[in-house]
Every structure is written in structure tokens, then in C-alpha cells.
Amino acid sequence: MNAPFRWNLAKREQLGRLVQGEPPILSAEFMSELRTCAARVLAFASDADLVFIGRSPENLFDYLSGVLEITSWSDRCSLMNISLRVKTDQILGQAQPDTVALGRELFAAYGLSPEQIIHHPRPIAFIDLVATGKTFGHLAAFLTLWAREQQMNVRALKQKLRFVGITWRSKTSPKTWRWQQHVPWAGGFPPGHIKNVSIPGLLWSYWGNEQPKVTSSNPPWRWGTDAMRQPVHTSEHLAALNLAVYLYDRGNSMPERLAMAECLTTTKTPGMRERWYRSLILELRRAG
């Protein structure tokens, strides 16, 4: 099975005349929040490859793909078009046994079978907007069940996985509701492998519920279908493509790389203690 179609923004010959007209107008506040969120995702992913799940975080994927384009991290970002907002039996196969086989083919097409993950040279960080952690839970259950059936080392698999949830920003207090404290599966992963990056509620709602997307959603009943292998040219999809190209190009510019390097330097995370983090900042400054 091939992965669902999405334009490669680095190969403009694919786009032809699809992107025309004036680029979208984005506020300085939007770009600042996007940049800060991207910097914190990089920091909390802990030197992992970044796998953005579904369509909600596609602005982050497109922007970071541009920022990292001429660095040693140029192959670190991927967008896995998969929707797991379904009942548990729809992803684990009790109700639809064929779904498991199709799902495994899809994961393998993205290089995300348990065997591929375990033998990958770096950890894999799944990134998505999170409300309750349901999508991450389905990812974890799907991969661990697959590994057990293949008699693979589940502990080694879990050691390679990270989860970075993009959450709705709220006031911090000892009573703050944190989704990972309320899902049993999270306890099966090493401490520190589940992190959160908070963003303003309006931005979270826009990305998660309102924003037009470049591609169609890919729930289990569409896995492997011809429809997911073809581009979609509706006005909403093309508007989203126009924004994707703009964010990629903006990221892939000297001013934005320097701005990202500054953001990584000033963002309050433990990252500055890590050599890989400091090296990335240096690369961005030199590439800028």
C-alpha cells in the first residue's frame, strides 16, 4: 500500500498552476504562536524524528519542513495522514478484522511498523492536537499489539516512542487537568516520553476544528482506497495548499531560520543542556 497522496512542497513541479494569486495574510501573532509551538515541539521531542498525526498539525509540519530544509534535520519531519478518532474496536479489529491488515500496511508505508521503529536510528515522536489522548492511545495499542503478535520486543518499541500533545492552554495549578494522568496506557511508557505543548485555545480550535486542510481525512474505512491516492482540487483544499506553500517558503528563508534559532534559544525548556539541541540552533544560524 502507498501512503495517501499529499503534495511534496519542495518539488514545485508537482504543483503546476495550483497555487496562484496573493499569498495568505497571516498576523504577526499567528506566526509568533506557530514559531513558539514549533520550537517547543522540537525541544520536547528529544532529538527524535517528528511524525505529525492526521491533518490538524499540518501548519506545523509545513512550516518546520521549510525551516529544516537545508539542515541535517531535513528528513526528520513527516505527516501521517491517518484519522483515529474512532471506536477502539474499529482500529484494533474486533469489529472489522480487515482493518488491522490495512492499518498495518499503512503504517509500514510510512515506515512505522514495530520492526521499522525498533531498528530506526532515532526515536519516533508522534505529534498531534490532544484533548483526551484517544488518538495517541489508539496508536500505542495498535503498535504494541502488533509487536506482541510478531513476538517482537515491546519494551524496546516503547523505548523508541515519544508523544508530544498540543493542548489547550489554561492556567497552571496543582489541580490542572492533564490528559496523560487519566489514561491507563500512558503508564506503560517511560517517564518523560509523554510531553505537552500548550497553545491558545482559539488557535487550538482553529487548527483542530475549523481550518481547511490540504487533503481529505483518512479514517479506517478509507484506508487503501483509490480516493486517498488522488489529489483533491476543491476550493477549500487549494486554499489550504496555498497556505501550506506559504508556510513552507516562509520557514525556508533566512529571516525565519534566524527567528527560529532565537526562539529555540529563549524558549524555557531543558533543551539547552543537550548537545543535539545546541547543534541544531547553530545549524539554523549558519543556514540563515
N, C-alpha and C positions, 0 to 999 in steps of 0.2 A: 504494500500500500504506500502511495505517495502522501506526503503531508498536504493538508489543504493549501490551495493556492493563496499566495499573497505576493504582491509586487516587491521586488528587491529594489529598494530606493537608491542603492549605489549603482544600479545598472539602468541608467535613464533611457536606454534604447527600448526597454520594456514598456515605458510609459507612453511613448509616442506623443500624441496631442491630448492625452487625457487630462493633463494638468495645464490649465490655461487661465488667463485673467489675473487679476490682482491677488497677491498673497493675502492670507487672512491677517486681520489686525488683532494682535494679542496685547493685552495690557502688561505693563511692567510688573504688576503684582502677580499675574498669572505666570510669567516667566520666572520670577523670583521663587514662587512656591514650587514650580516644576523643578527648577535647578536644585533647590534645597532638598526636596524629596529624593531626587536622583542621587545627590551626594550621600544622603543618609542610607539609601538602599545599597550603594556601593560599600559604604563603611560597615553596615550590619551583615552584608553577605559574606564577609570574612574571606576575601580572596577566592571566591567561588565563581563558576560560570553562572550567568544570570538567565533564568528561564521565566519569562513573563507569561502568566497563565491567562488564557482567554483573551477577551478584547478590551476589558476595562483599563488595563495599564498600558495600552498601545502608545499613548503620548510619551510615556517614559521610555519605552523601547525605542521609538523612532528618534527621540532626542539623544538618548545615550548612544545609540548606534552611530550617530553623527559625531558626537563628542569623542568617541573612542576609535574612530575610523582609522586614523594614521598612527595609532599606538600599538603596543604589544597586546592590548586588550581587544583588538578589532574583531576577534572571533568569539568574544565572551558573551555576547547577547543573542538571545533567540526569543521568538514569540511563538508559543504553542497555542494554536487556535483550538481550544477544547472547552466545552462547557460541561461542568459537573454539578450544576445546580439542579440535581435530580434526586429521586429517592435512592436510598442505599442499594436496594436490590437491582436497580437499573444499571449501576456501574459494576457491581460485584457479580451479577449474572444469575442470581436466583430466579428472577422473573424472566429474563431474556438471555439464555445461555450463549447465543451467538454474539452478544455484546462483548463478552470477555475476549473472544478471539479477535474481534475487530479492534477493540481497545488496545490489545497488546500489539497488533500490527501498527496502530497509530503511534503508540509510544516508541516503538522500535524505529519508526520512520523519523522520529525526532531525535533519535539517539538516546532514548530514555528507558530502555529495558533495564531490569535489575543488573544483568550482566554488563551492559554498556556503562551504567552508572558506577558499578563497583570498580571497573577497570579504567575508568576515566582518570586522567592525571590530576584533576582538581575536584573539589566538592561541587555539588549542584545546588543552587539556591532557587527555590520556587518563589515567585513574587506575584502577589495578587491583592486586590482590594478585599478586605476582610470585614465581615460583620459578626458572624458566629463561628467561622473556621470550617464550615461544611465542605467547601471545595478542597481545602488542604487535607481534611480528614479523609475524603474520598481518594485523594492522591496517595496518601500514606497507606491506606488499607489496600488499595489496588496493587501497589508495588510490593508491599510486604507479603500479601497472599500469593502473588506471582512468584516471588523469590522462594517462599516455602515450598510451593508446588514443584519448583525446579531444583529443590534441595540446595539452594544457594545460601550463603552466609547472611542471614537477615541482619545480624548485628553490624556487619561490615557495610551493608546497604545503608542502614540508619546513620552510621558514622559519616557517610558521604553526603547526606541530605541536610539542607538548611531550608527554613521557611521564613520569609520576610513578609509580614502582613502590613498593608497600608490601611490604617484605621482612621476613624472619625475623631478629630481632635476634641478633647474635653479637658476640664480642669483636673489636674493631677492631685490625687489624695490617696491615703491608705485604703479608701473604700472604692477607688476607681475600678470599674468592671473591666477585666482583661480576659479576652476570649479564651486564651490558651490555658487559663486556670479552670476552665469549665468544660473541657473536652478530654475524655479519658485517654485518647490516643496520644496526646501530647506528652504524657508521662513516660511513654516508651522511647523518647528521644533524649539524647544527652543534653544536659543543661547548657543553655546558651545557643542551641541550634534553632530556637524559635525567637524571632525578634519582631518588633513593631515599629513602624514609621508613621507618625500621625500627620494628617493634613487637615486644613479647614473643612468643615462639614459641607459647605457649598461646593467646593472642588471635588470632594469625595462623591457627592450626589451627582454632580455633572458627569464625572468620569464613569461612575457605576450605573447610572440610570437614564441619563439624558443625551449624552453626546453621540452623534452619528459615528459609525465605525467603518473602517476600510473594507472589512469582509463580513460575510454572514456568520451568524452564530453556528457552532458545531456541537450540538448535543448528541447523545449516543445514537439516536435514530437517524442521524445524518452521517455517521462515521463511514468512510469508504465510499460514499455516493458520488456519482459524477458531478452533481451540483457543487460539491465542495472543491472540485478540481478546476473550476472555471471562475474567471474574474466576474465581478458584478458591476454593472455600469449605471446603477440608479443615481439620481442627482445627490442623494444623501451619501452614498458610498464615495462618489467622486469628490464631494466636498471634504469628506474625511481624508481622502487620499491627498488632496491639495494641502491640508493641514499637516499630514504626515511628512510630505516632501519639505514643507517649510521648516518643520521642527528638525528634521534630519539635516537640512542645509544650514540652519542656524547653529545647531550643535557642531557641525563640521566647519567651523570658522574660527579664526584666530581669536577674536574677542571672546567668544563663548567658551573656548577651551581655557583661556586665562581666567574667565569668570568662574568656571567650574573648579579650577585649581585653587582659587581663592576660597571658594565655598567649602571645598574639602578641608582646607587648612583651618578655617574658622568654625566649622561645624563641631559641636560638642559631642564627640564620640571617642571611644578608646583607640580609634584607628591610628592616630598619630604615633602610637607606640609600636606599630607594626611596620616592618621594613617594606612589605609589598605596597602598603598604603602611601608611604613617603615616596617610593619609587614611581607610583602612578602619578602623584602630584608633580614630580619632577618631569616626567614624560609629557604631561599636559602643558607644562610651561615651555618646554623645548619645542613641542609640536606647534604651540601657539605662535 
